[in-house]
Amino acid sequence: MGHVSPMHAKAGALTLGDRKVVLGPCLGRGSVGTVYRATLESSLGVKRLVACKVLSTLPSDEYEPVVEQLSEIVQRAVCIRHPNVAQVFEASAARATRQPFVLSELVEGASLRRVLDTLAQRSRRIPLDLALFIGMEVADGLTGAQLAKGLDGRPLGVAHLDVSARDILLSWHGGVKVTDFGMSATRQVASSVRSLSHVARRADTMAPEVARGGGGDARSDVFSLGVLLHEMLIGPRFPKGMPDGEALKYAREGFVPPATFEPHLPADVERIVDRALEPKPDRRYAHAGALAYELRRAAFCLGVGDSRFFLKSLLATELSEERSDATAPDDAQRKKTKR
């Protein structure tokens, strides 16, 4: 839900019963709200760092349905406990300003989107071993959500349905976490005009059935992860600057452009990505767990193991200016390890 790459400071506080949420630097903005680094303070003065996503002010006629939908989403999300999923803690709403907010785990690091954009500016891509590692970790997180159980012990089968590079957080320590499970449903409750605008802006990783307005399922997340693998290994699905309407049209068709050059990928990796990107859901992997297995098998055959250390090194090298002061003592050692 939050990654540390401060944009500007935001003064203010929100109330949560007898507790207080003090907002700090802005970490990023999305189509439905803004994420802040924040401090949750109890009535006894105990403090903890969290990420606070404050939704945009809602029109009076949308406030109740959006809050109701958000409550259901968060109730399911708090049940997802997996090392590759950013933990959601709770949600509340500031009725006076009609701004709901969600508290979640603060991930010290950067989004996959930030890393991809930074490398693209330098005409580089994520190395194959790290792309496979990130893909496996994301697939494991999606699987954890699918297998999560509710308070009654029944499987929840939570699908993300909107996973993109913005929702993949990479910690300075080499961890990979998926965030924002279910938030697409909150966006859809809002007015149809803003919902359509949101779909168009995030069409680059959407499965065709989701882009067409369908419900989607675990196979939809497989497609989205396939798009992320495609971008990490080959390039983005749509060129930068493509009009939203055109991107949405191609997304609804399930179109992913073929490589314009030979990326020299191992045959097994190409096969896995191609199957994940099948336009028809029943031709994809049935769920992220099956995709994770295939990625892990391919990685094993290539001699790729736990690449956490190398991901940590890549972040330290490429995003050194954004790193938290808390990790500064490790800089000298990290700079010695260049890929």
C-alpha positions in Angstrom: 0.0 0.0 0.0 2.9 2.3 0.5 6.5 2.7 -0.5 9.0 5.2 0.6 9.9 7.8 -2.1 8.6 11.0 -0.5 7.1 13.6 -2.9 6.2 16.4 -0.4 5.0 16.8 3.1 1.4 16.9 4.2 0.5 18.3 7.6 -2.6 16.9 9.2 -4.0 14.1 11.3 -7.0 11.7 11.1 -8.8 10.1 14.0 -9.3 6.4 14.5 -11.3 5.9 17.7 -9.1 7.0 20.5 -6.0 6.8 18.2 -4.6 9.4 15.9 -3.0 9.0 12.4 -0.5 11.7 11.8 0.2 12.2 8.1 3.7 12.6 6.9 5.3 12.8 3.4 3.2 12.0 0.4 4.4 8.7 -1.2 2.3 8.7 -4.3 -1.0 9.5 -5.9 -3.4 7.2 -7.8 -6.8 7.4 -9.5 -8.7 7.1 -6.2 -6.5 8.7 -3.6 -3.1 9.6 -2.1 -0.7 7.5 0.0 1.2 9.0 2.9 3.9 7.8 5.2 2.1 8.2 8.5 2.4 7.5 12.3 -0.4 5.7 14.1 -0.4 6.9 17.8 -2.4 5.1 20.5 -4.0 6.8 23.5 -1.0 5.6 25.6 1.5 7.3 23.2 2.6 4.1 21.5 3.6 4.9 17.9 4.1 2.8 14.7 4.9 3.7 11.1 2.2 2.8 8.6 1.1 3.7 5.1 -2.1 5.7 5.0 -4.1 5.7 1.7 -6.6 8.6 1.8 -9.3 8.4 -0.8 -10.3 11.5 -2.7 -13.2 13.4 -1.4 -16.4 11.7 -2.5 -19.6 13.4 -3.7 -22.3 13.1 -1.1 -24.3 10.6 -3.2 -21.3 8.3 -3.5 -20.0 8.4 0.0 -22.2 5.7 1.6 -21.8 3.1 -1.2 -18.1 3.6 -1.5 -17.6 3.3 2.3 -19.7 0.2 2.4 -17.7 -1.4 -0.5 -14.4 -0.3 1.1 -15.4 -1.9 4.4 -16.1 -5.3 2.6 -12.8 -5.1 0.7 -10.7 -4.3 3.8 -12.5 -7.0 5.9 -11.2 -9.5 3.3 -7.8 -7.9 2.8 -6.9 -8.0 6.5 -7.3 -11.8 6.3 -4.5 -12.1 3.8 -1.3 -12.9 5.7 1.6 -13.7 3.4 5.2 -12.5 3.2 4.6 -11.3 -0.4 1.5 -9.2 0.4 1.6 -5.8 2.2 -0.5 -6.4 5.3 -3.7 -4.3 5.5 -4.5 -3.2 9.1 -7.8 -1.4 9.1 -9.9 1.4 7.5 -12.1 4.2 8.7 -13.8 7.3 7.2 -13.7 11.0 8.0 -17.4 11.8 7.5 -16.9 15.5 7.8 -14.6 15.6 4.7 -16.1 12.5 3.0 -12.6 10.9 2.8 -12.2 7.2 3.7 -8.7 6.0 4.5 -6.9 2.7 4.8 -4.0 1.8 7.0 -1.5 -0.8 5.9 2.1 -2.0 6.2 4.7 0.6 5.2 7.2 -0.9 2.7 10.5 0.9 2.7 11.6 0.8 -0.9 10.2 1.6 -4.3 7.5 0.4 -6.7 8.3 -1.9 -9.6 7.0 0.9 -11.8 9.6 3.3 -10.4 12.4 0.8 -11.1 11.2 0.0 -14.6 10.9 3.7 -15.5 14.4 4.4 -14.1 16.0 1.6 -16.0 14.1 2.5 -19.2 15.5 6.1 -19.0 19.0 4.4 -19.1 18.0 2.0 -22.0 18.2 -0.9 -19.6 15.9 -3.7 -18.4 15.8 -5.8 -15.3 18.1 -8.8 -15.6 16.5 -12.2 -16.4 17.3 -13.7 -13.0 15.7 -10.8 -11.1 12.7 -10.7 -13.4 12.1 -14.4 -12.7 12.6 -13.8 -9.0 10.1 -10.9 -8.9 7.6 -12.9 -11.0 7.8 -15.8 -8.6 7.4 -13.6 -5.5 4.4 -11.8 -7.0 2.8 -15.1 -8.1 3.3 -16.4 -4.5 1.6 -13.3 -3.1 -1.3 -13.7 -5.5 -1.6 -17.3 -4.5 -1.6 -16.4 -0.8 -4.5 -14.1 -1.4 -6.4 -16.8 -3.2 -5.8 -19.3 -0.3 -6.6 -16.8 2.5 -9.4 -17.8 4.8 -12.0 -15.6 6.5 -12.8 -15.4 10.2 -15.1 -18.3 9.7 -12.4 -20.5 8.3 -13.8 -20.5 4.7 -11.5 -19.7 1.7 -12.0 -16.2 0.5 -10.5 -16.7 -3.0 -9.3 -13.0 -3.2 -8.2 -11.9 -6.7 -6.5 -8.6 -7.3 -8.0 -7.9 -10.7 -6.0 -4.7 -11.1 -2.4 -5.7 -10.4 0.2 -3.4 -12.1 3.8 -2.4 -11.6 2.5 0.4 -9.3 1.1 -2.3 -7.0 4.4 -4.3 -6.7 6.6 -2.9 -3.9 10.3 -3.7 -3.7 11.9 -3.2 -0.4 15.4 -1.9 0.1 16.2 -5.3 1.7 15.2 -7.2 -1.5 11.7 -8.2 -0.5 8.7 -8.2 -3.0 5.2 -7.4 -1.9 1.8 -7.0 -3.7 -0.5 -4.3 -2.5 -4.0 -2.8 -3.1 -6.0 -6.1 -3.3 -9.6 -5.4 -4.2 -9.3 -1.7 -4.6 -10.5 -1.9 -8.2 -14.0 -2.7 -6.8 -14.0 0.6 -4.9 -13.1 2.5 -8.0 -16.0 0.8 -9.9 -18.5 1.9 -7.3 -17.7 5.5 -8.1 -19.3 7.3 -10.9 -19.2 5.6 -14.3 -17.3 8.5 -15.9 -14.5 8.3 -13.4 -14.5 4.5 -13.5 -14.1 4.5 -17.2 -11.2 7.0 -16.9 -9.6 4.7 -14.3 -9.9 1.6 -16.5 -8.3 3.4 -19.4 -5.4 4.7 -17.4 -4.6 1.2 -16.0 -5.4 -0.8 -19.1 -1.8 -1.6 -19.8 -1.9 -4.7 -17.5 -5.6 -5.5 -17.4 -6.8 -8.9 -18.6 -9.2 -8.5 -21.5 -12.2 -9.8 -19.5 -11.6 -7.2 -16.8 -11.1 -4.4 -19.3 -14.4 -5.3 -20.8 -16.1 -4.9 -17.5 -16.3 -8.5 -16.5 -15.8 -9.8 -13.0 -12.5 -11.7 -13.6 -10.9 -14.4 -11.4 -7.6 -15.9 -10.6 -6.8 -16.3 -14.3 -7.1 -12.6 -14.7 -4.3 -12.0 -12.3 -2.2 -14.6 -14.2 -2.6 -12.4 -17.3 -1.6 -9.2 -15.5 1.5 -10.9 -14.1 2.2 -12.2 -17.7 2.2 -8.5 -18.8 4.6 -7.5 -16.0 6.9 -10.4 -17.0 6.7 -9.2 -20.6 7.6 -5.7 -19.7 10.5 -6.7 -17.5 11.9 -9.1 -20.1 10.9 -7.5 -23.4 9.3 -4.2 -23.1 6.0 -2.4 -22.2 2.7 -3.6 -23.6 1.7 -0.2 -25.0 4.0 2.6 -26.2 4.3 5.7 -23.9 1.8 8.3 -24.9 -0.8 6.0 -26.5 -4.3 7.6 -26.2 -6.4 6.0 -23.4 -9.1 5.0 -25.7 -6.8 3.2 -28.0 -5.1 1.4 -25.1 -8.5 0.4 -23.7 -9.5 -1.0 -27.1 -6.4 -3.2 -27.4 -6.7 -4.2 -23.7 -10.2 -5.5 -24.3 -8.9 -7.6 -27.2 -6.1 -9.0 -25.1 -3.5 -7.7 -27.5 0.1 -7.8 -26.4 2.6 -6.8 -29.2 5.2 -9.3 -30.2 8.9 -8.5 -29.5 10.4 -6.1 -32.1 13.8 -7.7 -31.5 15.1 -11.0 -30.4 15.4 -10.9 -26.6 17.3 -14.2 -26.5 15.0 -15.6 -23.8 15.2 -19.2 -22.8 12.5 -21.3 -24.6 10.9 -22.3 -21.3 10.6 -18.7 -20.2 9.0 -17.6 -23.5 6.5 -20.5 -23.3 5.5 -19.6 -19.8 5.0 -15.9 -20.6 3.1 -16.8 -23.8 0.7 -19.1 -21.9 0.1 -16.5 -19.2 -0.8 -14.0 -21.9 -3.4 -16.1 -23.7 -6.5 -13.8 -24.4 -8.9 -16.6 -23.5 -8.9 -17.3 -19.7 -9.3 -21.1 -20.1 -6.0 -21.3 -22.0 -4.0 -19.6 -19.3 -2.7 -21.1 -16.1 -5.6 -21.8 -13.8 -4.2 -19.7 -11.0 -1.0 -17.9 -9.9 0.1 -21.0 -8.0 0.5 -22.9 -11.2 2.4 -20.0 -12.8 4.7 -19.8 -9.7 5.5 -23.5 -10.1 6.5 -23.1 -13.7 8.5 -20.0 -13.1 10.4 -21.7 -10.2 11.1 -24.8 -12.3 12.4 -22.6 -15.2 14.5 -20.6 -12.8 15.9 -23.8 -11.2 17.0 -25.1 -14.6 18.8 -21.8 -15.3 20.5 -21.9 -11.9 18.6 -19.0 -10.5 17.9 -19.2 -6.8 16.9 -16.7 -4.2 17.9 -13.4 -5.8 17.0 -11.2 -2.8 20.6 -10.0 -2.4 20.9 -9.1 -6.1 17.6 -7.2 -6.1 18.8 -5.3 -3.0 22.0 -4.4 -4.9 20.1 -3.3 -8.0 17.9 -1.0 -5.9 20.9 0.4 -4.1 22.7 1.1 -7.3 19.8 2.5 -9.4 17.8 4.3 -6.8 20.5 5.3 -4.3 19.2 8.9 -4.1 15.8 7.7 -2.9 16.9 5.4 -0.2 15.9 6.0 3.4 18.4 7.3 5.9 17.8 4.2 7.9 19.6 2.1 5.3 22.5 4.6 4.7 25.2 2.6 6.7 24.9 -0.2 4.1 25.7 2.1 1.1 29.4 1.4 0.9 28.9 -2.3 1.0 26.0 -2.3 -1.6 28.0 -0.2 -4.1 30.7 -2.8 -4.1 28.2 -5.3 -5.5 27.4 -4.2 -9.0 25.7 -6.4 -11.5 
